[in-house]
Amino acid sequence: MRLATLLFTLLISLSSCNKSDAVLNSEVSAIALPQKVDQVKFVKPVVASAQEVTTITTPKIIKDGKLRFETTDLNTTYNQIVKSTTINGGTIQQDSQGKEYGTSYRHLVIRIPSSNFDIFITSISKGVAFFEMKEVTAEDVTAQFIDIDARLKAKKTLENRYLELLKKATKVTEMLEIEKQLSAIREEIEAKQGELNYLQNQVTNSTVIIRFYKNEPLEDGATVSYGSQIMTALSSGFNSFSGFFIWLLSLWPFIIILAVVLYFIRKKIKSKKL
């Protein structure tokens, strides 16, 4: 009787355990697990749509200019260039001057709004009889601008996806991995934004390099002092003597041979006399 009671109790316990396991498994399967971080690594970057690309309607042109010419008055020419720069909304980024090869020169690097580039070049060209160099370039960077802009938008879209995933993450390891990926993406975004800003700045403002000079020959009637002439003559004589001495040293083998030949000739002549 006792044995039957024990068997009956054991069967009831086993059946209750099986029911509990089934309920637990059903509850676990019903839990919505967060998206795994590994799956994010295979998210394809979103390329800018055609509608986004066509928002750039105006061509992106970088204009630059290089000018070199002679002038009769450095100060007058400089003042004219400064005036034209101010009127056209530009700035002088570099201003240097000096003397070389009998000339005095001035070198300017000017940044001017691209919209006023042609007007500025025409303005500073007035009164110049001849340009030793006049180089104007216009580089179309529209395709490059669109490419960088599209890549930047794609990186920002990917950044938003990672931010959404970060909100759903529940494990610390997942959060750290997502933040690591976000940090890398943000560095790329900053780099692309820097490229875009630089390109836009080059398009918005043109660079003009101007170098103008004035010939300065020696004044009429300029003479060299008597003392300077003496020093020049002494220096020239010393240099000539040094050169001659060095030339003699280079002939020492021939001098030795000539001395030996002369010695034997002289000795032979003396023996004949005896």
Backbone torsions as a table, in degrees:
resi	resn	phi	psi	omega
1	MET	NA	-45.4	178.8
2	ARG	-63.0	-39.4	-179.5
3	LEU	-63.1	-41.3	179.1
4	ALA	-64.6	-39.5	178.9
5	THR	-64.2	-39.6	179.8
6	LEU	-66.2	-42.3	179.2
7	LEU	-62.9	-39.9	-179.8
8	PHE	-64.9	-40.7	179.4
9	THR	-65.5	-39.3	-178.9
10	LEU	-65.7	-40.5	179.5
11	LEU	-64.8	-38.7	179.2
12	ILE	-65.3	-38.6	-179.4
13	SER	-66.3	-42.4	-179.5
14	LEU	-64.6	-41.2	-179.7
15	SER	-66.5	-37.2	178.7
16	SER	-68.0	-35.1	179.1
17	CYS	-67.1	-41.0	179.3
18	ASN	-63.3	-40.5	178.4
19	LYS	-64.2	-40.3	-179.9
20	SER	-64.2	-42.2	179.1
21	ASP	-63.9	-39.0	179.9
22	ALA	-65.1	-42.2	178.5
23	VAL	-64.1	-41.0	-179.1
24	LEU	-65.0	-42.7	179.9
25	ASN	-64.2	-38.3	179.5
26	SER	-67.4	-36.0	179.0
27	GLU	-69.8	-39.9	-179.9
28	VAL	-65.8	-42.6	-179.0
29	SER	-67.1	-23.0	-179.0
30	ALA	-80.2	-12.5	-178.7
31	ILE	-74.6	131.0	178.6
32	ALA	-85.0	103.6	-178.6
33	LEU	-75.3	146.9	178.0
34	PRO	-68.0	154.3	178.5
35	GLN	-62.4	135.7	-177.8
36	LYS	-71.6	148.5	-178.4
37	VAL	-65.3	-34.8	-177.9
38	ASP	-60.3	-31.0	-179.5
39	GLN	-68.2	-26.0	-177.3
40	VAL	-70.5	-27.1	-177.2
41	LYS	-64.1	-20.3	-177.8
42	PHE	-101.6	13.2	176.7
43	VAL	-71.0	125.7	-178.4
44	LYS	-78.4	133.5	176.7
45	PRO	-59.8	142.5	-179.7
46	VAL	-88.6	122.3	179.2
47	VAL	-83.5	143.2	-179.1
48	ALA	-59.7	137.4	-179.2
49	SER	-72.0	167.0	179.8
50	ALA	-63.1	-32.7	179.7
51	GLN	-66.1	-38.6	179.1
52	GLU	-69.0	-37.4	-178.2
53	VAL	-66.9	-39.5	-176.2
54	THR	-73.0	-3.0	176.6
55	THR	-68.1	-22.3	176.4
56	ILE	-86.2	92.2	-173.6
57	THR	-92.7	-32.1	-177.0
58	THR	-90.8	139.6	178.0
59	PRO	-62.1	145.5	177.4
60	LYS	-101.4	105.8	-175.4
61	ILE	-117.5	129.7	174.7
62	ILE	-100.5	119.1	-179.2
63	LYS	-109.0	134.7	177.6
64	ASP	-136.3	154.7	179.2
65	GLY	-143.3	144.6	175.9
66	LYS	-132.3	124.9	-177.8
67	LEU	-128.9	141.6	175.1
68	ARG	-144.4	126.6	-178.3
69	PHE	-156.5	164.6	178.8
70	GLU	-97.0	145.9	178.3
71	THR	-134.2	160.6	178.7
72	THR	-93.8	-15.0	-178.3
73	ASP	-145.9	109.2	-177.4
74	LEU	-63.6	-44.4	-176.1
75	ASN	-65.6	-42.7	179.6
76	THR	-63.3	-45.3	179.2
77	THR	-63.3	-41.9	179.4
78	TYR	-61.8	-45.5	-179.7
79	ASN	-62.7	-38.3	177.8
80	GLN	-64.4	-40.8	179.7
81	ILE	-67.4	-42.5	178.3
82	VAL	-61.3	-42.4	179.6
83	LYS	-62.8	-45.7	179.4
84	SER	-65.4	-36.8	178.1
85	THR	-62.9	-44.8	-179.9
86	THR	-64.8	-43.6	-178.6
87	ILE	-61.9	-37.8	-176.6
88	ASN	-92.0	10.7	173.7
89	GLY	75.1	25.2	-179.1
90	GLY	-98.6	178.2	178.3
91	THR	-137.6	147.9	176.2
92	ILE	-92.6	114.2	-178.0
93	GLN	-88.5	-26.8	-179.7
94	GLN	-145.9	136.6	-179.7
95	ASP	-142.0	111.9	-179.9
96	SER	-135.8	153.5	179.9
97	GLN	-147.9	159.4	-179.2
98	GLY	-179.4	-169.6	-179.1
99	LYS	-130.5	142.7	176.2
100	GLU	-162.4	139.5	175.6
101	TYR	51.3	44.9	177.1
102	GLY	72.5	20.5	178.8
103	THR	-133.2	153.6	170.2
104	SER	-109.5	136.4	-174.8
105	TYR	-133.4	166.2	173.5
106	ARG	-139.9	134.7	-176.0
107	HIS	-121.1	123.4	-177.1
108	LEU	-125.2	139.7	170.7
109	VAL	-118.9	117.3	-172.0
110	ILE	-121.0	137.6	172.9
111	ARG	-106.5	124.7	-174.5
112	ILE	-130.1	141.0	175.5
113	PRO	-55.0	134.4	-176.5
114	SER	-59.5	-29.0	-180.0
115	SER	-66.6	-22.7	-179.7
116	ASN	-108.9	11.0	-174.7
117	PHE	-60.1	-52.4	-177.2
118	ASP	-63.4	-40.6	178.8
119	ILE	-63.0	-40.7	-179.3
120	PHE	-65.5	-45.2	179.7
121	ILE	-61.1	-42.9	178.9
122	THR	-63.9	-38.9	-177.2
123	SER	-65.4	-47.1	-176.8
124	ILE	-78.8	-11.8	178.1
125	SER	-83.1	-12.8	-179.7
126	LYS	-66.1	132.7	178.2
127	GLY	87.6	-6.5	178.5
128	VAL	-87.6	118.8	-177.2
129	ALA	-73.9	-38.1	-175.6
130	PHE	-151.2	133.7	176.0
131	PHE	-100.2	122.0	172.5
132	GLU	-69.6	-29.4	174.9
133	MET	-151.6	130.5	174.2
134	LYS	-142.8	100.1	-174.5
135	GLU	-121.4	121.2	178.8
136	VAL	-123.4	125.3	-179.2
137	THR	-121.4	150.0	176.9
138	ALA	-137.0	108.8	-177.0
139	GLU	-104.8	124.8	179.2
140	ASP	-86.0	113.6	-179.2
141	VAL	-115.8	25.7	-178.5
142	THR	-60.4	-47.0	-179.0
143	ALA	-61.8	-42.1	178.8
144	GLN	-64.5	-40.4	179.4
145	PHE	-63.0	-45.0	-179.4
146	ILE	-64.1	-40.7	-178.8
147	ASP	-63.0	-47.6	179.9
148	ILE	-65.2	-40.5	179.7
149	ASP	-63.2	-41.3	179.4
150	ALA	-66.1	-42.1	178.5
151	ARG	-64.4	-37.3	179.0
152	LEU	-64.7	-43.6	178.8
153	LYS	-64.5	-37.9	178.7
154	ALA	-64.2	-41.5	178.7
155	LYS	-65.0	-38.1	178.6
156	LYS	-67.9	-36.5	176.6
157	THR	-64.5	-43.0	178.0
158	LEU	-64.4	-37.0	177.3
159	GLU	-61.4	-42.2	179.1
160	ASN	-64.0	-35.8	178.4
161	ARG	-65.4	-41.4	178.1
162	TYR	-65.9	-36.0	178.2
163	LEU	-65.1	-39.2	176.7
164	GLU	-65.2	-40.7	179.1
165	LEU	-66.1	-34.6	179.3
166	LEU	-63.4	-34.4	178.4
167	LYS	-66.8	-29.8	-177.8
168	LYS	-89.0	-15.2	-177.5
169	ALA	-67.6	139.7	-179.2
170	THR	-117.6	-19.6	-178.9
171	LYS	-98.0	147.7	-179.8
172	VAL	-64.4	-39.2	-179.8
173	THR	-62.2	-39.9	178.6
174	GLU	-65.4	-42.6	179.8
175	MET	-61.6	-43.1	-179.0
176	LEU	-65.4	-40.3	179.7
177	GLU	-66.1	-41.1	179.5
178	ILE	-65.4	-43.5	179.0
179	GLU	-63.5	-33.9	176.6
180	LYS	-63.8	-45.6	178.5
181	GLN	-64.4	-39.5	179.2
182	LEU	-62.4	-40.0	179.9
183	SER	-62.3	-42.8	179.2
184	ALA	-65.1	-41.8	-179.3
185	ILE	-65.9	-40.7	-179.4
186	ARG	-65.3	-34.5	175.5
187	GLU	-63.5	-41.5	178.0
188	GLU	-65.4	-37.9	178.6
189	ILE	-63.3	-44.0	179.7
190	GLU	-63.9	-39.0	179.4
191	ALA	-65.2	-45.4	179.4
192	LYS	-66.4	-37.7	178.5
193	GLN	-65.1	-38.2	176.8
194	GLY	-63.3	-42.9	177.6
195	GLU	-61.8	-42.4	-178.3
196	LEU	-66.3	-41.6	179.6
197	ASN	-64.3	-42.7	179.2
198	TYR	-62.6	-45.0	-179.8
199	LEU	-62.9	-41.6	179.9
200	GLN	-65.3	-37.8	178.2
201	ASN	-65.1	-39.4	177.8
202	GLN	-66.1	-33.3	178.6
203	VAL	-74.0	-40.7	-176.0
204	THR	-71.1	-39.0	-176.8
205	ASN	-122.4	130.2	179.8
206	SER	-93.2	154.4	177.4
207	THR	-107.1	128.1	178.6
208	VAL	-124.0	121.3	178.4
209	ILE	-105.0	121.2	-176.1
210	ILE	-122.3	130.3	175.7
211	ARG	-131.2	115.6	177.9
212	PHE	-125.8	149.5	-172.2
213	TYR	-143.9	167.1	178.3
214	LYS	-135.8	129.2	177.2
215	ASN	-73.3	137.9	-178.9
216	GLU	-131.2	84.7	177.8
217	PRO	-70.7	166.8	178.5
218	LEU	-64.7	143.0	-180.0
219	GLU	-66.7	146.7	177.9
220	ASP	-63.8	139.1	176.7
221	GLY	84.1	3.6	179.4
222	ALA	-70.4	129.4	-177.7
223	THR	-123.5	160.2	177.8
224	VAL	-101.2	136.3	-176.4
225	SER	-65.4	156.9	-179.1
226	TYR	-61.6	-40.7	179.4
227	GLY	-62.7	-38.4	179.3
228	SER	-66.3	-37.4	178.1
229	GLN	-63.6	-41.2	179.5
230	ILE	-63.4	-46.1	-179.3
231	MET	-63.0	-37.7	178.7
232	THR	-66.5	-41.2	180.0
233	ALA	-65.5	-45.1	178.7
234	LEU	-60.6	-43.8	-179.4
235	SER	-64.3	-40.8	179.3
236	SER	-66.1	-41.0	178.8
237	GLY	-64.6	-42.3	-179.9
238	PHE	-63.5	-41.4	179.6
239	ASN	-65.2	-37.7	178.8
240	SER	-66.3	-43.8	178.9
241	PHE	-62.6	-42.0	179.7
242	SER	-62.8	-40.2	178.7
243	GLY	-65.2	-40.5	179.6
244	PHE	-66.4	-40.6	-179.5
245	PHE	-64.3	-41.9	179.0
246	ILE	-65.6	-35.8	178.1
247	TRP	-65.1	-39.1	177.8
248	LEU	-64.6	-40.3	179.5
249	LEU	-62.2	-33.5	179.3
250	SER	-69.7	-15.3	-178.8
251	LEU	-101.4	13.1	-173.3
252	TRP	-59.0	-33.7	177.7
253	PRO	-63.4	-40.6	-179.6
254	PHE	-69.1	-35.0	178.5
255	ILE	-64.1	-41.6	179.2
256	ILE	-64.7	-44.4	179.9
257	ILE	-62.6	-42.8	179.6
258	LEU	-63.4	-39.1	179.2
259	ALA	-65.4	-39.8	179.4
260	VAL	-65.7	-43.1	180.0
261	VAL	-62.8	-45.0	179.5
262	LEU	-62.9	-35.8	179.6
263	TYR	-62.7	-46.5	-178.9
264	PHE	-69.3	-36.5	177.8
265	ILE	-63.7	-44.1	179.5
266	ARG	-64.6	-39.3	179.8
267	LYS	-66.0	-38.8	179.0
268	LYS	-66.7	-39.4	179.0
269	ILE	-65.0	-40.0	-179.7
270	LYS	-66.0	-37.9	-179.6
271	SER	-67.6	-34.0	176.6
272	LYS	-66.9	-38.1	179.4
273	LYS	-65.9	-34.5	179.2
274	LEU	-74.2	NA	NA
